[in-house]
Amino acid sequence: MKPNIHPEYRTVVFHDTSVDEYFKIGSTIKTDREIELDGVTYPYVTIDGELSEIYANHNSRRFGRFVSTKKGA
């Protein structure tokens, strides 16, 4: 890989405010916010029930590349 062209991949805490749950997920998302969990400081992003929708949309787009929409194909 070429150096200095890829975004930083690190553990980020996503806070789903719709259910008040915290998820530690590897991500390249940019944020200036931080939160401390279990004595460790992580980048922090709030969402409102969107994480499962984002994941589902991403997977359906990936899956759609392999499925033909033409009849008889």
C-alpha positions in Angstrom: 0.0 0.0 0.0 1.1 3.5 -0.6 1.8 5.4 2.6 -0.3 8.4 3.7 -3.2 7.9 1.2 -5.5 5.8 3.3 -7.8 7.1 6.1 -6.9 6.0 9.6 -8.8 2.9 10.7 -9.4 2.7 14.4 -12.0 1.6 17.0 -14.8 4.2 17.3 -17.7 4.2 19.8 -21.1 4.7 18.1 -23.8 5.8 20.6 -27.3 4.8 19.4 -29.4 7.3 21.2 -32.7 5.7 20.3 -31.9 2.8 22.6 -29.0 4.3 24.6 -26.5 1.6 23.6 -22.8 2.0 22.8 -21.0 0.0 20.1 -17.3 -0.2 19.6 -16.7 -0.7 15.9 -13.7 -0.4 13.6 -14.2 2.6 11.3 -12.5 5.4 9.3 -15.3 7.9 10.2 -13.9 11.3 11.1 -15.0 13.0 14.4 -13.5 15.4 16.8 -15.6 14.1 19.8 -14.2 11.6 22.3 -15.6 9.4 25.0 -14.0 7.3 27.7 -15.2 3.7 28.1 -13.6 1.2 30.4 -10.7 3.6 31.1 -9.9 4.0 27.3 -10.5 7.1 25.3 -12.2 6.5 21.9 -13.4 8.7 19.0 -17.2 9.1 19.5 -20.1 9.4 17.1 -23.9 9.6 18.0 -26.5 8.1 15.8 -30.3 7.8 16.2 -31.2 4.2 15.2 -29.4 4.6 11.9 -26.6 2.0 12.4 -28.7 -1.0 11.5 -30.1 0.9 8.5 -26.7 1.9 7.3 -25.4 -1.7 7.6 -28.5 -3.1 5.9 -28.2 -0.6 3.0 -24.5 -1.3 2.6 -25.1 -5.1 2.4 -28.1 -4.7 0.0 -25.9 -2.6 -2.4 -23.1 -5.2 -2.2 -25.6 -8.1 -2.8 -27.2 -6.2 -5.6 -24.0 -6.3 -7.7 -24.3 -10.1 -7.9 -28.0 -10.4 -8.6 -29.3 -9.7 -12.1 -32.5 -7.7 -12.4 -33.1 -8.8 -16.0 -35.8 -11.4 -16.5 -34.6 -14.7 -17.8 -31.0 -14.0 -16.8 
